[in-house]
Amino acid sequence: MNEETHARRKLLDRIREDRLVTRRDYLRMLVTVSGGLLAGTAAVASGIFRRHGDGPAPAKKVADAVAPGESFTFSYPGEDDPAIGVRLADGSLVAYSSVCTHLACAVLWIKDSGNLECPCHDGVFDVGSGEVLAGPPPRPLPRIRLDERSDGIYATGVTL
Ligand code: FES
């Protein structure tokens, strides 16, 4: 074997080795990304990213007196969980997370339409149930249970 053929063979061997390393790296990256996606999917499915947990939470006074047709805002269950309450025309009270289930804009009480509305993409929620009436939101608003006591209105839990 002459020197030129030997050098050429060595070069081809190096190129082959480089390809193997590249494939190995590609497979390692594929496994890492797949594992990350699997872990993320499991975390979302288990609900650990929910801002409003389902179930009872410590009672918290959120308002004093509210007239029919009027709304009030508060934070519940945590200080970073904005919520909105409305006293309906029949005197009953309802409250929901005010974080839109589409892209998390603030939901507002629109007295004229009688609905909760999100101005970002025209999402509309039924004030009586929190269900989506129109627009892109994929889920109803989480409902906050209220209890009217002699000294004011208390939030007592969240229902998803
Ligand atoms: S963020 Fe509310 S409709 Fe898009």
Residues whose N, C-alpha, C, O or C-beta is under 5 A from the ligand:
A	BS01	FES	C100 H102 L103 A104 C105 C118 C120 H121 D122 G123 G135 P137
